[in-house]
Amino acid sequence: MKKINMNLLGIYDMMLAVGAIYMGGVMISGMFTEYPKEWISKIPFHSWFIPGIIAILLFGIGNIVASIFSLKKGNKRYWVASAIMGALLLVSLIVQVIVLGEWYMATVEFLLLSIGQLYLCRGGFASSNKN
């Protein structure tokens, strides 16, 4: 069961990384929708460029590293990096809702993805405590 959970978590982390890198690239390229003017007074960004860089560097590369740890053989704490990335995404979403004062459909989707990542990490934690 531990091997299945390790592989599933590693694949899930890699899918999150690919999604973050893709969306970050879309933000950087300018193909993303117009930046909401009502956000300018609430956050320090005036375009999607910096959030795109953050998405690629933090969530893209971070989840790649978590995926490598999850897929590496003999790693008993394979779930730790994934748990950090899932918690980071969850906290960033909560902060976003607090700062902007609004929920968006994408926020709910990313919230579900972070909960899924944390749930898979819980399975890794439980299996590592059995041994």
Beta strands, then each sheet from edge to edge (+ up, - down):
end
